[in-house]
Amino acid sequence: MFEIYRDNTYSKEYRVVYFSELNDHNRDKEIDRAMLGDHYYDGYFLTLKKERAMRDIDGVVDRLNTAGDMDLDELKRELSEILID
């Protein structure tokens, strides 16, 4: 599971948190940061395609930070091969 959110600090950058990648040392901090931000999109990806999924999602976050908002339908289309409906 992952969540794309917009940081509500001065930077206003889009960020992603991969909940399956969190451990005891960073879980609370990362979840708190995501909860304080503005939710943009969340979902589940196929475990078999984890590396590709994370690469594709990171690419979407990079695009959001350089180009601004992306239409959610476009985002879903772009990630359709790795997302679980």
PDB file as gemmi writes it, atoms N, CA and C in Angstrom:
CRYST1    1.000    1.000    1.000  90.00  90.00  90.00 P 1                      
ATOM      1  N   MET A   1       0.856  -1.180   0.000  1.00  0.00           N  
ATOM      2  CA  MET A   1       0.000   0.000   0.000  1.00  0.00           C  
ATOM      3  C   MET A   1       0.894   1.231   0.000  1.00  0.00           C  
ATOM      4  N   PHE A   2       0.423   2.264  -0.667  1.00  0.00           N  
ATOM      5  CA  PHE A   2       1.155   3.516  -0.732  1.00  0.00           C  
ATOM      6  C   PHE A   2       0.184   4.681  -0.661  1.00  0.00           C  
ATOM      7  N   GLU A   3       0.715   5.842  -0.356  1.00  0.00           N  
ATOM      8  CA  GLU A   3      -0.077   7.068  -0.398  1.00  0.00           C  
ATOM      9  C   GLU A   3       0.789   8.177  -0.976  1.00  0.00           C  
ATOM     10  N   ILE A   4       0.219   8.899  -1.917  1.00  0.00           N  
ATOM     11  CA  ILE A   4       0.835  10.112  -2.436  1.00  0.00           C  
ATOM     12  C   ILE A   4       0.126  11.267  -1.745  1.00  0.00           C  
ATOM     13  N   TYR A   5       0.904  12.154  -1.175  1.00  0.00           N  
ATOM     14  CA  TYR A   5       0.323  13.292  -0.465  1.00  0.00           C  
ATOM     15  C   TYR A   5       1.156  14.533  -0.731  1.00  0.00           C  
ATOM     16  N   ARG A   6       0.578  15.665  -0.465  1.00  0.00           N  
ATOM     17  CA  ARG A   6       1.288  16.936  -0.618  1.00  0.00           C  
ATOM     18  C   ARG A   6       1.679  17.424   0.768  1.00  0.00           C  
ATOM     19  N   ASP A   7       2.964  17.617   0.944  1.00  0.00           N  
ATOM     20  CA  ASP A   7       3.496  18.080   2.214  1.00  0.00           C  
ATOM     21  C   ASP A   7       2.908  19.456   2.520  1.00  0.00           C  
ATOM     22  N   ASN A   8       2.467  19.667   3.736  1.00  0.00           N  
ATOM     23  CA  ASN A   8       1.845  20.947   4.060  1.00  0.00           C  
ATOM     24  C   ASN A   8       2.816  21.916   4.726  1.00  0.00           C  
ATOM     25  N   THR A   9       4.113  21.635   4.612  1.00  0.00           N  
ATOM     26  CA  THR A   9       5.110  22.584   5.106  1.00  0.00           C  
ATOM     27  C   THR A   9       5.369  23.624   4.028  1.00  0.00           C  
ATOM     28  N   TYR A  10       6.380  24.401   4.221  1.00  0.00           N  
ATOM     29  CA  TYR A  10       6.677  25.482   3.284  1.00  0.00           C  
ATOM     30  C   TYR A  10       6.990  24.984   1.870  1.00  0.00           C  
ATOM     31  N   SER A  11       7.488  23.772   1.725  1.00  0.00           N  
ATOM     32  CA  SER A  11       7.894  23.275   0.404  1.00  0.00           C  
ATOM     33  C   SER A  11       6.712  22.897  -0.480  1.00  0.00           C  
ATOM     34  N   LYS A  12       5.623  22.425   0.119  1.00  0.00           N  
ATOM     35  CA  LYS A  12       4.421  21.992  -0.612  1.00  0.00           C  
ATOM     36  C   LYS A  12       4.728  20.911  -1.651  1.00  0.00           C  
ATOM     37  N   GLU A  13       5.797  20.155  -1.446  1.00  0.00           N  
ATOM     38  CA  GLU A  13       6.164  19.089  -2.376  1.00  0.00           C  
ATOM     39  C   GLU A  13       5.257  17.884  -2.223  1.00  0.00           C  
ATOM     40  N   TYR A  14       5.071  17.177  -3.330  1.00  0.00           N  
ATOM     41  CA  TYR A  14       4.376  15.899  -3.282  1.00  0.00           C  
ATOM     42  C   TYR A  14       5.373  14.859  -2.782  1.00  0.00           C  
ATOM     43  N   ARG A  15       4.875  13.941  -1.981  1.00  0.00           N  
ATOM     44  CA  ARG A  15       5.698  12.866  -1.427  1.00  0.00           C  
ATOM     45  C   ARG A  15       4.906  11.567  -1.493  1.00  0.00           C  
ATOM     46  N   VAL A  16       5.618  10.478  -1.352  1.00  0.00           N  
ATOM     47  CA  VAL A  16       4.967   9.162  -1.316  1.00  0.00           C  
ATOM     48  C   VAL A  16       5.497   8.409  -0.108  1.00  0.00           C  
ATOM     49  N   VAL A  17       4.609   7.667   0.516  1.00  0.00           N  
ATOM     50  CA  VAL A  17       4.997   6.765   1.600  1.00  0.00           C  
ATOM     51  C   VAL A  17       4.534   5.365   1.209  1.00  0.00           C  
ATOM     52  N   TYR A  18       5.472   4.417   1.282  1.00  0.00           N  
ATOM     53  CA  TYR A  18       5.176   3.017   1.013  1.00  0.00           C  
ATOM     54  C   TYR A  18       5.012   2.332   2.362  1.00  0.00           C  
ATOM     55  N   PHE A  19       3.802   2.060   2.744  1.00  0.00           N  
ATOM     56  CA  PHE A  19       3.538   1.521   4.069  1.00  0.00           C  
ATOM     57  C   PHE A  19       4.182   0.156   4.278  1.00  0.00           C  
ATOM     58  N   SER A  20       4.298  -0.622   3.232  1.00  0.00           N  
ATOM     59  CA  SER A  20       4.905  -1.952   3.350  1.00  0.00           C  
ATOM     60  C   SER A  20       6.412  -1.876   3.585  1.00  0.00           C  
ATOM     61  N   GLU A  21       7.018  -0.733   3.350  1.00  0.00           N  
ATOM     62  CA  GLU A  21       8.460  -0.571   3.511  1.00  0.00           C  
ATOM     63  C   GLU A  21       8.842   0.019   4.864  1.00  0.00           C  
ATOM     64  N   LEU A  22       7.863   0.372   5.665  1.00  0.00           N  
ATOM     65  CA  LEU A  22       8.158   0.996   6.958  1.00  0.00           C  
ATOM     66  C   LEU A  22       8.582  -0.058   7.973  1.00  0.00           C  
ATOM     67  N   ASN A  23       9.438   0.365   8.888  1.00  0.00           N  
ATOM     68  CA  ASN A  23       9.855  -0.532   9.965  1.00  0.00           C  
ATOM     69  C   ASN A  23       9.620   0.169  11.305  1.00  0.00           C  
ATOM     70  N   ASP A  24       9.989  -0.479  12.376  1.00  0.00           N  
ATOM     71  CA  ASP A  24       9.744   0.076  13.713  1.00  0.00           C  
ATOM     72  C   ASP A  24      10.408   1.429  13.932  1.00  0.00           C  
ATOM     73  N   HIS A  25      11.511   1.672  13.247  1.00  0.00           N  
ATOM     74  CA  HIS A  25      12.266   2.905  13.464  1.00  0.00           C  
ATOM     75  C   HIS A  25      11.648   4.131  12.783  1.00  0.00           C  
ATOM     76  N   ASN A  26      10.973   3.920  11.668  1.00  0.00           N  
ATOM     77  CA  ASN A  26      10.447   5.084  10.940  1.00  0.00           C  
ATOM     78  C   ASN A  26       8.933   5.083  10.753  1.00  0.00           C  
ATOM     79  N   ARG A  27       8.262   4.049  11.203  1.00  0.00           N  
ATOM     80  CA  ARG A  27       6.819   3.915  10.966  1.00  0.00           C  
ATOM     81  C   ARG A  27       6.022   5.111  11.481  1.00  0.00           C  
ATOM     82  N   ASP A  28       6.152   5.438  12.751  1.00  0.00           N  
ATOM     83  CA  ASP A  28       5.346   6.511  13.335  1.00  0.00           C  
ATOM     84  C   ASP A  28       5.633   7.860  12.685  1.00  0.00           C  
ATOM     85  N   LYS A  29       6.894   8.159  12.467  1.00  0.00           N  
ATOM     86  CA  LYS A  29       7.278   9.444  11.870  1.00  0.00           C  
ATOM     87  C   LYS A  29       6.706   9.597  10.454  1.00  0.00           C  
ATOM     88  N   GLU A  30       6.842   8.568   9.636  1.00  0.00           N  
ATOM     89  CA  GLU A  30       6.370   8.639   8.252  1.00  0.00           C  
ATOM     90  C   GLU A  30       4.846   8.686   8.169  1.00  0.00           C  
ATOM     91  N   ILE A  31       4.183   7.919   8.995  1.00  0.00           N  
ATOM     92  CA  ILE A  31       2.714   7.937   9.003  1.00  0.00           C  
ATOM     93  C   ILE A  31       2.210   9.287   9.489  1.00  0.00           C  
ATOM     94  N   ASP A  32       2.824   9.823  10.535  1.00  0.00           N  
ATOM     95  CA  ASP A  32       2.431  11.150  11.021  1.00  0.00           C  
ATOM     96  C   ASP A  32       2.619  12.211   9.947  1.00  0.00           C  
ATOM     97  N   ARG A  33       3.732  12.154   9.237  1.00  0.00           N  
ATOM     98  CA  ARG A  33       4.012  13.128   8.173  1.00  0.00           C  
ATOM     99  C   ARG A  33       2.954  13.042   7.074  1.00  0.00           C  
ATOM    100  N   ALA A  34       2.607  11.818   6.696  1.00  0.00           N  
ATOM    101  CA  ALA A  34       1.598  11.631   5.650  1.00  0.00           C  
ATOM    102  C   ALA A  34       0.226  12.117   6.111  1.00  0.00           C  
ATOM    103  N   MET A  35      -0.109  11.846   7.375  1.00  0.00           N  
ATOM    104  CA  MET A  35      -1.416  12.252   7.896  1.00  0.00           C  
ATOM    105  C   MET A  35      -1.538  13.778   7.999  1.00  0.00           C  
ATOM    106  N   LEU A  36      -0.437  14.462   8.214  1.00  0.00           N  
ATOM    107  CA  LEU A  36      -0.462  15.919   8.291  1.00  0.00           C  
ATOM    108  C   LEU A  36      -0.542  16.569   6.912  1.00  0.00           C  
ATOM    109  N   GLY A  37      -0.131  15.834   5.883  1.00  0.00           N  
ATOM    110  CA  GLY A  37      -0.160  16.367   4.526  1.00  0.00           C  
ATOM    111  C   GLY A  37      -1.547  16.289   3.918  1.00  0.00           C  
ATOM    112  N   ASP A  38      -1.665  16.802   2.710  1.00  0.00           N  
ATOM    113  CA  ASP A  38      -2.931  16.772   1.966  1.00  0.00           C  
ATOM    114  C   ASP A  38      -2.952  15.533   1.079  1.00  0.00           C  
ATOM    115  N   HIS A  39      -3.905  14.641   1.343  1.00  0.00           N  
ATOM    116  CA  HIS A  39      -4.020  13.398   0.586  1.00  0.00           C  
ATOM    117  C   HIS A  39      -4.220  13.698  -0.896  1.00  0.00           C  
ATOM    118  N   TYR A  40      -3.505  12.952  -1.755  1.00  0.00           N  
ATOM    119  CA  TYR A  40      -3.677  13.092  -3.196  1.00  0.00           C  
ATOM    120  C   TYR A  40      -4.186  11.785  -3.806  1.00  0.00           C  
ATOM    121  N   TYR A  41      -3.530  10.677  -3.495  1.00  0.00           N  
ATOM    122  CA  TYR A  41      -3.936   9.388  -4.062  1.00  0.00           C  
ATOM    123  C   TYR A  41      -3.326   8.267  -3.224  1.00  0.00           C  
ATOM    124  N   ASP A  42      -4.048   7.151  -3.125  1.00  0.00           N  
ATOM    125  CA  ASP A  42      -3.482   5.982  -2.468  1.00  0.00           C  
ATOM    126  C   ASP A  42      -3.945   4.734  -3.188  1.00  0.00           C  
ATOM    127  N   GLY A  43      -3.273   3.654  -2.926  1.00  0.00           N  
ATOM    128  CA  GLY A  43      -3.651   2.408  -3.564  1.00  0.00           C  
ATOM    129  C   GLY A  43      -2.748   1.264  -3.174  1.00  0.00           C  
ATOM    130  N   TYR A  44      -2.996   0.155  -3.813  1.00  0.00           N  
ATOM    131  CA  TYR A  44      -2.231  -1.069  -3.604  1.00  0.00           C  
ATOM    132  C   TYR A  44      -1.586  -1.451  -4.922  1.00  0.00           C  
ATOM    133  N   PHE A  45      -0.386  -2.000  -4.839  1.00  0.00           N  
ATOM    134  CA  PHE A  45       0.263  -2.489  -6.054  1.00  0.00           C  
ATOM    135  C   PHE A  45       0.599  -3.964  -5.888  1.00  0.00           C  
ATOM    136  N   LEU A  46       0.807  -4.617  -7.011  1.00  0.00           N  
ATOM    137  CA  LEU A  46       1.120  -6.040  -7.011  1.00  0.00           C  
ATOM    138  C   LEU A  46       2.496  -6.271  -6.404  1.00  0.00           C  
ATOM    139  N   THR A  47       2.579  -7.171  -5.461  1.00  0.00           N  
ATOM    140  CA  THR A  47       3.850  -7.477  -4.804  1.00  0.00           C  
ATOM    141  C   THR A  47       4.869  -8.010  -5.798  1.00  0.00           C  
ATOM    142  N   LEU A  48       4.406  -8.760  -6.780  1.00  0.00           N  
ATOM    143  CA  LEU A  48       5.318  -9.309  -7.779  1.00  0.00           C  
ATOM    144  C   LEU A  48       5.983  -8.221  -8.607  1.00  0.00           C  
ATOM    145  N   LYS A  49       5.362  -7.062  -8.682  1.00  0.00           N  
ATOM    146  CA  LYS A  49       5.904  -5.953  -9.461  1.00  0.00           C  
ATOM    147  C   LYS A  49       6.337  -4.805  -8.557  1.00  0.00           C  
ATOM    148  N   LYS A  50       6.759  -5.122  -7.348  1.00  0.00           N  
ATOM    149  CA  LYS A  50       7.069  -4.109  -6.342  1.00  0.00           C  
ATOM    150  C   LYS A  50       8.127  -3.103  -6.807  1.00  0.00           C  
ATOM    151  N   GLU A  51       9.241  -3.580  -7.325  1.00  0.00           N  
ATOM    152  CA  GLU A  51      10.326  -2.682  -7.740  1.00  0.00           C  
ATOM    153  C   GLU A  51       9.857  -1.748  -8.858  1.00  0.00           C  
ATOM    154  N   ARG A  52       9.167  -2.307  -9.833  1.00  0.00           N  
ATOM    155  CA  ARG A  52       8.646  -1.492 -10.939  1.00  0.00           C  
ATOM    156  C   ARG A  52       7.602  -0.512 -10.423  1.00  0.00           C  
ATOM    157  N   ALA A  53       6.735  -0.993  -9.528  1.00  0.00           N  
ATOM    158  CA  ALA A  53       5.677  -0.139  -8.988  1.00  0.00           C  
ATOM    159  C   ALA A  53       6.276   1.062  -8.269  1.00  0.00           C  
ATOM    160  N   MET A  54       7.262   0.823  -7.445  1.00  0.00           N  
ATOM    161  CA  MET A  54       7.875   1.920  -6.705  1.00  0.00           C  
ATOM    162  C   MET A  54       8.579   2.896  -7.656  1.00  0.00           C  
ATOM    163  N   ARG A  55       9.214   2.384  -8.683  1.00  0.00           N  
ATOM    164  CA  ARG A  55       9.871   3.238  -9.682  1.00  0.00           C  
ATOM    165  C   ARG A  55       8.843   4.092 -10.420  1.00  0.00           C  
ATOM    166  N   ASP A  56       7.724   3.464 -10.828  1.00  0.00           N  
ATOM    167  CA  ASP A  56       6.677   4.193 -11.553  1.00  0.00           C  
ATOM    168  C   ASP A  56       6.011   5.252 -10.664  1.00  0.00           C  
ATOM    169  N   ILE A  57       5.744   4.897  -9.423  1.00  0.00           N  
ATOM    170  CA  ILE A  57       5.106   5.839  -8.497  1.00  0.00           C  
ATOM    171  C   ILE A  57       6.046   6.998  -8.195  1.00  0.00           C  
ATOM    172  N   ASP A  58       7.325   6.703  -7.996  1.00  0.00           N  
ATOM    173  CA  ASP A  58       8.312   7.770  -7.783  1.00  0.00           C  
ATOM    174  C   ASP A  58       8.365   8.709  -8.993  1.00  0.00           C  
ATOM    175  N   GLY A  59       8.232   8.148 -10.188  1.00  0.00           N  
ATOM    176  CA  GLY A  59       8.200   8.969 -11.401  1.00  0.00           C  
ATOM    177  C   GLY A  59       6.995   9.894 -11.430  1.00  0.00           C  
ATOM    178  N   VAL A  60       5.845   9.396 -11.007  1.00  0.00           N  
ATOM    179  CA  VAL A  60       4.637  10.223 -10.942  1.00  0.00           C  
ATOM    180  C   VAL A  60       4.840  11.360  -9.946  1.00  0.00           C  
ATOM    181  N   VAL A  61       5.422  11.054  -8.792  1.00  0.00           N  
ATOM    182  CA  VAL A  61       5.675  12.087  -7.776  1.00  0.00           C  
ATOM    183  C   VAL A  61       6.643  13.139  -8.316  1.00  0.00           C  
ATOM    184  N   ASP A  62       7.661  12.709  -9.037  1.00  0.00           N  
ATOM    185  CA  ASP A  62       8.593  13.667  -9.653  1.00  0.00           C  
ATOM    186  C   ASP A  62       7.866  14.574 -10.640  1.00  0.00           C  
ATOM    187  N   ARG A  63       6.988  13.989 -11.459  1.00  0.00           N  
ATOM    188  CA  ARG A  63       6.206  14.800 -12.412  1.00  0.00           C  
ATOM    189  C   ARG A  63       5.303  15.786 -11.699  1.00  0.00           C  
ATOM    190  N   LEU A  64       4.673  15.342 -10.618  1.00  0.00           N  
ATOM    191  CA  LEU A  64       3.807  16.239  -9.853  1.00  0.00           C  
ATOM    192  C   LEU A  64       4.596  17.418  -9.299  1.00  0.00           C  
ATOM    193  N   ASN A  65       5.808  17.164  -8.867  1.00  0.00           N  
ATOM    194  CA  ASN A  65       6.630  18.231  -8.290  1.00  0.00           C  
ATOM    195  C   ASN A  65       7.190  19.178  -9.338  1.00  0.00           C  
ATOM    196  N   THR A  66       7.321  18.742 -10.568  1.00  0.00           N  
ATOM    197  CA  THR A  66       7.844  19.622 -11.607  1.00  0.00           C  
ATOM    198  C   THR A  66       6.747  20.277 -12.437  1.00  0.00           C  
ATOM    199  N   ALA A  67       5.670  19.528 -12.684  1.00  0.00           N  
ATOM    200  CA  ALA A  67       4.625  20.038 -13.572  1.00  0.00           C  
ATOM    201  C   ALA A  67       3.364  20.479 -12.842  1.00  0.00           C  
ATOM    202  N   GLY A  68       3.236  20.160 -11.583  1.00  0.00           N  
ATOM    203  CA  GLY A  68       2.021  20.515 -10.859  1.00  0.00           C  
ATOM    204  C   GLY A  68       1.025  19.380 -10.873  1.00  0.00           C  
ATOM    205  N   ASP A  69      -0.234  19.699 -10.604  1.00  0.00           N  
ATOM    206  CA  ASP A  69      -1.276  18.679 -10.505  1.00  0.00           C  
ATOM    207  C   ASP A  69      -1.398  17.860 -11.783  1.00  0.00           C  
ATOM    208  N   MET A  70      -1.725  16.598 -11.580  1.00  0.00           N  
ATOM    209  CA  MET A  70      -1.966  15.666 -12.671  1.00  0.00           C  
ATOM    210  C   MET A  70      -3.401  15.181 -12.507  1.00  0.00           C  
ATOM    211  N   ASP A  71      -4.098  15.048 -13.594  1.00  0.00           N  
ATOM    212  CA  ASP A  71      -5.453  14.515 -13.569  1.00  0.00           C  
ATOM    213  C   ASP A  71      -5.426  13.099 -12.994  1.00  0.00           C  
ATOM    214  N   LEU A  72      -6.322  12.802 -12.056  1.00  0.00           N  
ATOM    215  CA  LEU A  72      -6.331  11.481 -11.418  1.00  0.00           C  
ATOM    216  C   LEU A  72      -6.581  10.350 -12.412  1.00  0.00           C  
ATOM    217  N   ASP A  73      -7.381  10.607 -13.437  1.00  0.00           N  
ATOM    218  CA  ASP A  73      -7.594   9.577 -14.460  1.00  0.00           C  
ATOM    219  C   ASP A  73      -6.295   9.279 -15.201  1.00  0.00           C  
ATOM    220  N   GLU A  74      -5.516  10.310 -15.480  1.00  0.00           N  
ATOM    221  CA  GLU A  74      -4.225  10.130 -16.137  1.00  0.00           C  
ATOM    222  C   GLU A  74      -3.277   9.335 -15.229  1.00  0.00           C  
ATOM    223  N   LEU A  75      -3.278   9.655 -13.940  1.00  0.00           N  
ATOM    224  CA  LEU A  75      -2.442   8.944 -12.989  1.00  0.00           C  
ATOM    225  C   LEU A  75      -2.831   7.468 -12.943  1.00  0.00           C  
ATOM    226  N   LYS A  76      -4.113   7.182 -12.873  1.00  0.00           N  
ATOM    227  CA  LYS A  76      -4.577   5.794 -12.838  1.00  0.00           C  
ATOM    228  C   LYS A  76      -4.207   5.053 -14.117  1.00  0.00           C  
ATOM    229  N   ARG A  77      -4.321   5.723 -15.252  1.00  0.00           N  
ATOM    230  CA  ARG A  77      -3.945   5.112 -16.523  1.00  0.00           C  
ATOM    231  C   ARG A  77      -2.454   4.788 -16.543  1.00  0.00           C  
ATOM    232  N   GLU A  78      -1.662   5.727 -16.079  1.00  0.00           N  
ATOM    233  CA  GLU A  78      -0.216   5.554 -16.083  1.00  0.00           C  
ATOM    234  C   GLU A  78       0.227   4.403 -15.172  1.00  0.00           C  
ATOM    235  N   LEU A  79      -0.490   4.204 -14.078  1.00  0.00           N  
ATOM    236  CA  LEU A  79      -0.119   3.168 -13.121  1.00  0.00           C  
ATOM    237  C   LEU A  79      -0.981   1.908 -13.234  1.00  0.00           C  
ATOM    238  N   SER A  80      -1.805   1.821 -14.256  1.00  0.00           N  
ATOM    239  CA  SER A  80      -2.782   0.729 -14.365  1.00  0.00           C  
ATOM    240  C   SER A  80      -2.147  -0.654 -14.370  1.00  0.00           C  
ATOM    241  N   GLU A  81      -0.952  -0.812 -14.894  1.00  0.00           N  
ATOM    242  CA  GLU A  81      -0.328  -2.127 -14.977  1.00  0.00           C  
ATOM    243  C   GLU A  81       0.174  -2.630 -13.623  1.00  0.00           C  
ATOM    244  N   ILE A  82       0.325  -1.744 -12.674  1.00  0.00           N  
ATOM    245  CA  ILE A  82       0.901  -2.158 -11.396  1.00  0.00           C  
ATOM    246  C   ILE A  82      -0.089  -2.051 -10.227  1.00  0.00           C  
ATOM    247  N   LEU A  83      -1.217  -1.402 -10.439  1.00  0.00           N  
ATOM    248  CA  LEU A  83      -2.189  -1.201  -9.356  1.00  0.00           C  
ATOM    249  C   LEU A  83      -3.173  -2.366  -9.273  1.00  0.00           C  
ATOM    250  N   ILE A  84      -3.624  -2.622  -8.050  1.00  0.00           N  
ATOM    251  CA  ILE A  84      -4.691  -3.580  -7.813  1.00  0.00           C  
ATOM    252  C   ILE A  84      -5.971  -2.782  -7.637  1.00  0.00           C  
ATOM    253  N   ASP A  85      -6.997  -3.108  -8.400  1.00  0.00           N  
ATOM    254  CA  ASP A  85      -8.274  -2.381  -8.303  1.00  0.00           C  
ATOM    255  C   ASP A  85      -9.038  -2.757  -7.085  1.00  0.00           C  
TER     256      ASP A  85                                                      
END                                                                             
